[in-house]
Amino acid sequence: MKLRIFLLIGLAITAASCGSKKVVTTTPRTKTVVVKDNPIPLNKTKLPVLTPEKRTAKTTINNTQDYVNKFAPIAIREMHKYKIPASITLAQGILESGSGRSPLAIRSNNHFGIKCHKGWKGKSVTHDDDEIAECFRKYKYPETSYEDHSQFLTSRKRYAGLFRLKTTDYKNWAYGLKKAGYATDRKYPVKLISLIRKYNLHQYDYVTPKQLELGAYGKVPTETRSESTAQKNYHTVVKGDTLYSIARKYNTSVASIKKANGLRSNTISIGQQLKVN
């Protein structure tokens, strides 16, 4: 009888000791779970996405004057930041983008026809230019195109001589760009100067940073109704244009355009203004 009692007591002690071991084992496991349930994932910590300093308002561009009024502040800002005449930047934008209405400008906000070149890591589009399906840079905003245009000129040694000129010397800037190889068109400087004079762009070369900040500079007045109507009777040739494509756009014929402009052949050049009706 005594033997049975001793055996039962021994079994009870053994069971109790086993139960205590289970409690000890559970405790650290619970702590481990708590730690794993509350981590701070470092890969979710993101830096804020940088956007352009100032985005231009979404306004309709019906003609070249609209383009000037919209982008003049951007060109002036770039002038004070990079020492490139605002008049030159605007004239190049007008010429290269067809006043913001070329397919390249509409599709990719590329207002200066800048190609991808080696080392470009941004987005791109293909566009027929000197060759078929060439690679051109694509921007999210038009002003990013303006910024990249400034950096393009300042980062290449062949344009270094231009920055010894005054920002009010738009004539030598125009000829200097051609000499440095910016464009292959022999008449490129003449076209830039012509646009600067026609739209009084050189006035922006004299705007101070304070005037820009306050908006207290001589803005070019909006065209009158008669001037706007007259502007629509002309088409500014952009990259990719042909007499046939222009005729289709304005619902006229190639023969009519040639006759109205005194053309003897189908050859046209970028920046040329054609009377279409």
C-alpha positions as CSV (number, residue, x, y, z in Angstrom):
1,M,0.0,0.0,0.0
2,K,2.8,2.4,1.0
3,L,4.6,1.5,-2.2
4,R,1.6,2.6,-4.4
5,I,1.3,5.9,-2.6
6,F,5.0,6.7,-3.2
7,L,4.6,5.8,-6.9
8,L,1.5,8.1,-7.3
9,I,3.4,11.0,-5.6
10,G,6.4,10.5,-7.9
11,L,4.2,10.6,-11.0
12,A,2.5,13.8,-9.8
13,I,5.8,15.5,-9.2
14,T,7.0,14.5,-12.7
15,A,3.8,15.8,-14.4
16,A,4.1,19.1,-12.5
17,S,7.7,19.5,-13.6
18,C,6.8,18.9,-17.2
19,G,4.0,21.5,-17.1
20,S,6.4,24.1,-15.8
21,K,8.8,23.4,-18.7
22,K,6.0,24.0,-21.2
23,V,5.4,27.5,-19.7
24,V,9.0,28.4,-19.9
25,T,9.2,27.3,-23.5
26,T,6.1,29.3,-24.5
27,T,7.3,32.6,-23.0
28,P,10.2,33.2,-25.4
29,R,8.1,32.1,-28.4
30,T,5.5,34.7,-27.5
31,K,8.2,37.4,-27.3
32,T,9.6,36.3,-30.7
33,V,6.2,36.7,-32.3
34,V,5.7,40.1,-30.9
35,V,9.0,41.3,-32.4
36,K,8.2,39.9,-35.8
37,D,4.8,41.4,-35.9
38,N,6.0,45.0,-35.4
39,P,8.9,45.6,-37.9
40,I,9.6,49.0,-39.6
41,P,10.1,48.0,-43.3
42,L,12.9,50.3,-44.6
43,N,11.9,49.8,-48.2
44,K,8.7,51.6,-47.7
45,T,10.4,54.8,-46.6
46,K,10.3,57.0,-49.8
47,L,11.8,60.4,-50.5
48,P,9.3,63.0,-51.9
49,V,9.2,63.1,-55.7
50,L,10.6,66.4,-57.0
51,T,8.5,68.3,-59.5
52,P,9.4,71.4,-61.6
53,E,9.7,74.7,-59.7
54,K,6.7,76.1,-61.4
55,R,4.3,74.4,-63.8
56,T,2.8,76.5,-66.6
57,A,-1.0,76.8,-66.5
58,K,-2.9,74.6,-69.0
59,T,-3.8,77.1,-71.6
60,T,-4.8,76.6,-75.2
61,I,-2.1,77.6,-77.7
62,N,-3.7,78.8,-80.9
63,N,-0.8,80.8,-82.4
64,T,2.7,81.9,-81.8
65,Q,1.7,84.8,-79.6
66,D,-0.1,82.5,-77.3
67,Y,3.1,80.4,-77.1
68,V,5.2,83.5,-76.2
69,N,2.8,84.7,-73.5
70,K,2.8,81.2,-71.9
71,F,6.5,80.4,-72.0
72,A,8.2,83.8,-71.6
73,P,8.3,83.6,-67.8
74,I,10.0,80.2,-68.1
75,A,12.6,81.5,-70.6
76,I,13.4,84.4,-68.4
77,R,13.8,82.2,-65.4
78,E,16.2,80.0,-67.4
79,M,18.1,83.1,-68.5
80,H,18.9,84.1,-64.9
81,K,19.8,80.6,-64.0
82,Y,22.0,79.6,-66.9
83,K,22.9,82.9,-68.7
84,I,21.1,82.0,-72.0
85,P,19.1,84.9,-73.6
86,A,15.4,84.5,-73.0
87,S,14.9,85.7,-76.6
88,I,17.0,82.9,-78.0
89,T,15.3,80.2,-75.9
90,L,11.9,81.4,-76.9
91,A,12.8,81.7,-80.6
92,Q,14.3,78.2,-80.6
93,G,11.2,76.9,-78.9
94,I,8.9,78.5,-81.5
95,L,11.0,77.2,-84.4
96,E,11.7,73.7,-83.1
97,S,8.2,73.0,-81.8
98,G,6.1,74.9,-84.3
99,S,4.9,77.1,-81.4
100,G,4.2,74.1,-79.3
101,R,2.0,72.4,-81.9
102,S,4.4,69.9,-83.5
103,P,3.8,66.2,-83.1
104,L,7.0,65.9,-81.0
105,A,5.9,68.7,-78.7
106,I,2.4,67.3,-78.3
107,R,3.4,63.7,-77.8
108,S,6.5,64.2,-75.5
109,N,6.6,67.9,-74.4
110,N,9.9,68.1,-76.3
111,H,10.1,71.7,-77.5
112,F,13.7,71.8,-78.7
113,G,14.0,68.6,-80.7
114,I,16.7,67.2,-78.4
115,K,17.5,63.6,-79.3
116,C,18.3,61.0,-76.7
117,H,22.1,61.0,-77.2
118,K,24.5,58.7,-75.2
119,G,23.8,58.5,-71.5
120,W,20.1,59.6,-71.6
121,K,18.3,57.6,-69.0
122,G,14.8,59.3,-69.1
123,K,11.8,58.3,-71.2
124,S,11.9,58.5,-75.0
125,V,9.9,58.4,-78.2
126,T,10.7,57.6,-81.8
127,H,10.2,60.3,-84.4
128,D,11.3,60.6,-88.1
129,D,13.9,63.3,-88.5
130,D,17.2,63.1,-90.4
131,E,16.7,59.3,-90.2
132,I,13.6,57.1,-89.7
133,A,12.5,56.4,-86.1
134,E,15.2,58.4,-84.3
135,C,15.2,58.5,-80.5
136,F,14.0,61.7,-78.9
137,R,13.7,62.7,-75.3
138,K,10.3,62.7,-73.6
139,Y,9.4,64.9,-70.7
140,K,6.5,65.0,-68.3
141,Y,6.2,68.8,-68.4
142,P,7.1,71.4,-71.1
143,E,9.2,73.4,-68.6
144,T,11.3,70.3,-68.0
145,S,12.1,70.5,-71.7
146,Y,13.2,74.1,-71.2
147,E,15.4,73.1,-68.2
148,D,17.0,70.3,-70.2
149,H,17.6,72.6,-73.1
150,S,19.6,74.9,-70.8
151,Q,21.6,72.0,-69.3
152,F,22.2,70.7,-72.8
153,L,23.9,73.9,-73.8
154,T,25.8,74.5,-70.6
155,S,27.2,71.0,-70.4
156,R,28.8,70.8,-73.8
157,K,32.2,72.3,-74.5
158,R,31.4,73.3,-78.0
159,Y,28.9,75.9,-76.7
160,A,31.2,77.3,-74.0
161,G,32.2,80.3,-76.1
162,L,28.6,81.5,-76.2
163,F,28.6,82.1,-72.5
164,R,31.2,84.8,-72.9
165,L,28.5,86.9,-74.7
166,K,26.1,89.2,-73.0
167,T,22.5,87.9,-72.5
168,T,21.4,90.9,-74.5
169,D,23.5,90.0,-77.6
170,Y,20.9,87.7,-79.3
171,K,22.4,88.2,-82.8
172,N,25.8,86.7,-82.0
173,W,24.1,84.0,-79.9
174,A,22.0,83.0,-83.0
175,Y,25.1,82.8,-85.3
176,G,27.1,81.2,-82.5
177,L,24.7,78.3,-82.2
178,K,24.9,77.6,-85.9
179,K,28.7,77.8,-85.8
180,A,28.9,75.4,-82.8
181,G,26.8,72.9,-84.7
182,Y,23.4,73.2,-83.0
183,A,21.6,73.1,-86.4
184,T,22.5,72.1,-90.0
185,D,20.1,74.6,-91.6
186,R,22.2,77.4,-93.1
187,K,19.4,79.9,-92.4
188,Y,19.0,78.9,-88.8
189,P,20.5,82.1,-87.3
190,V,18.4,84.3,-89.7
191,K,15.2,82.5,-88.7
192,L,15.9,82.9,-85.0
193,I,16.6,86.6,-85.5
194,S,13.5,87.1,-87.6
195,L,11.3,85.5,-84.9
196,I,12.9,87.6,-82.2
197,R,12.2,90.8,-84.1
198,K,8.8,89.8,-85.2
199,Y,7.5,89.0,-81.7
200,N,9.7,91.5,-79.9
201,L,11.3,88.8,-77.9
202,H,14.5,90.7,-77.1
203,Q,12.5,92.7,-74.5
204,Y,12.6,89.7,-72.2
205,D,16.4,89.8,-72.2
206,Y,16.2,92.9,-70.0
207,V,13.8,91.6,-67.4
208,T,15.3,91.5,-63.9
209,P,14.7,88.7,-61.4
210,K,12.7,91.1,-59.2
211,Q,10.5,92.1,-62.2
212,L,10.0,88.4,-63.0
213,E,8.9,87.7,-59.4
214,L,6.5,90.6,-59.4
215,G,5.3,90.0,-62.9
216,A,6.1,93.7,-63.5
217,Y,7.7,93.4,-67.0
218,G,6.4,94.4,-70.4
219,K,4.3,91.4,-71.5
220,V,3.5,91.2,-75.2
221,P,-0.1,92.1,-75.6
222,T,-2.5,89.4,-76.8
223,E,-3.3,89.6,-80.5
224,T,-6.4,91.5,-81.6
225,R,-9.1,89.5,-83.3
226,S,-8.0,90.6,-86.8
227,E,-4.4,89.7,-86.1
228,S,-5.4,86.3,-84.7
229,T,-7.5,85.6,-87.8
230,A,-4.6,86.6,-90.1
231,Q,-2.3,84.3,-88.1
232,K,-4.5,81.3,-88.8
233,N,-4.2,81.9,-92.5
234,Y,-0.5,80.9,-92.3
235,H,1.2,77.7,-91.3
236,T,4.7,77.5,-89.8
237,V,6.5,74.5,-91.2
238,V,7.7,72.1,-88.5
239,K,9.8,68.9,-88.7
240,G,8.0,66.2,-90.7
241,D,5.7,68.6,-92.7
242,T,5.2,68.1,-96.4
243,L,3.1,70.2,-98.8
244,Y,0.7,67.2,-99.0
245,S,0.3,66.9,-95.2
246,I,-0.2,70.7,-94.9
247,A,-2.8,70.7,-97.7
248,R,-4.8,67.9,-96.0
249,K,-4.6,69.7,-92.6
250,Y,-6.2,72.9,-94.1
251,N,-8.5,71.2,-96.5
252,T,-6.8,72.6,-99.6
253,S,-4.5,71.4,-102.4
254,V,-0.8,71.3,-102.9
255,A,-1.2,73.3,-106.1
256,S,-3.1,76.1,-104.2
257,I,-0.4,76.4,-101.6
258,K,2.3,76.5,-104.2
259,K,0.5,79.2,-106.1
260,A,-0.3,81.3,-103.0
261,N,3.3,81.2,-101.9
262,G,5.1,81.4,-105.3
263,L,6.7,78.0,-104.9
264,R,8.2,76.3,-107.9
265,S,8.9,73.0,-106.2
266,N,7.7,70.9,-103.3
267,T,10.7,71.8,-101.2
268,I,9.9,73.6,-97.9
269,S,12.1,74.3,-94.8
270,I,11.5,74.3,-91.0
271,G,10.3,77.7,-89.8
272,Q,9.0,78.8,-93.2
273,Q,5.6,80.4,-93.1
274,L,3.1,79.4,-95.8
275,K,-0.1,81.0,-96.7
276,V,-2.8,78.3,-96.6
277,N,-6.0,80.1,-97.5
